[in-house]
């Protein structure tokens, strides 16, 4: 059964850091395009970044570039989102997504709240 499970969210003060994880099961994560999205209350879901399957090339949205990085551990079949210098506007539910050809799967999301 294909499944994506995010974890690592929580409450953090402005300027702090968090690392989110997206654990995949039922498929090999490194053969898919894996992405992070986020959705703040009352707003549309927003692209954060992706890591490509074969080459592992990453692409980060301009809104978080320089603060967020994406990586993966093939042995653990897990993707990560390292978030540094967090701002209150980064508060959102963060989702991971797997795509290959016509297949798409989403995780259930993990809440990140940046507040003092």
Secondary structure, DSSP 8 states (H G I E B T S, - for coil): --EEEEE--EEE-TT--EEEEEEEESS-GGGSEEEEEEE-TTS--EEEEEE-SSS--EEE-TTTTTTEEEEEETTTTEEEEEE-S--GGG-EEEEEEEEETTEEEE---EEEEE--
